[in-house]
Amino acid sequence: RANENVDTRVYLVVESDTLTKPQMGAVFQAMRDLFKMRMYAVVDTGGKSLHGWFENPPKKEWMEQLKAFLVPLGCDPATFKPSQPVRIPGAKRNDTAYQSFLWFCKEGK
């Protein structure tokens, strides 16, 4: 697994191991309101967190600005790496909880 092996990145997945689900919802709303980012999905990890799937910013500078905004809030900086694995709906965790879509829009909103 290496960033240079990723040909195209379609989504930026935003998540946190420290924020609650309602707090992550507020982060997702801020990304839509402040950064005008299109959101495609919210995935419940089957545990404590939510993953927000957003359009990948078209410019590298935008990614740096997002990171500067999100990481101090408690979002995981690892998901900014193109090769970082993330949870997907329908998969089963080791502790028997399933990951599932809470919200999905193929056009993005």
Residue pairs with C-beta under 8 A, 6 or more apart in sequence:
1 83
1 85
2 83
3 81
3 82
3 83
5 83
6 82
6 83
9 56
9 82
10 55
10 56
11 40
11 53
11 54
11 55
11 56
12 37
12 53
12 54
12 55
12 56
12 57
12 63
12 66
12 79
12 80
13 51
13 52
13 53
13 54
13 79
13 84
13 86
14 24
14 27
14 28
14 31
14 51
14 52
14 54
14 70
14 75
14 79
15 24
15 45
15 49
15 50
15 51
15 52
15 75
15 76
15 79
15 86
16 23
16 24
16 27
16 49
16 73
16 74
16 75
16 76
17 48
17 49
17 76
18 74
19 27
19 49
19 73
19 74
19 75
20 48
21 44
21 48
21 49
21 50
23 74
24 49
24 50
24 52
25 50
27 52
27 70
27 73
27 75
28 39
28 42
28 50
28 52
31 37
31 39
31 52
31 54
31 66
31 70
32 38
32 39
32 109
34 69
35 62
35 66
35 69
37 54
37 55
37 57
38 54
38 55
38 108
38 109
39 52
39 53
39 54
39 55
39 105
39 108
39 109
40 53
40 54
40 55
40 104
40 105
40 106
40 108
41 51
41 52
41 53
41 89
41 101
41 103
41 104
41 105
42 50
42 51
42 52
42 53
42 101
42 102
42 103
42 104
43 50
43 51
43 53
43 87
43 88
43 89
43 99
43 100
43 101
43 102
44 50
44 99
44 100
44 101
44 102
45 51
45 87
45 93
45 99
46 87
46 92
46 93
46 95
46 97
46 98
46 99
46 100
47 93
47 95
47 97
50 102
51 86
51 87
55 108
57 63
57 66
63 80
66 80
67 77
67 80
71 77
78 84
79 86
87 99
88 99
89 99
89 100
89 101
90 98
90 99
90 100
91 98
91 99
92 98
92 99
93 99
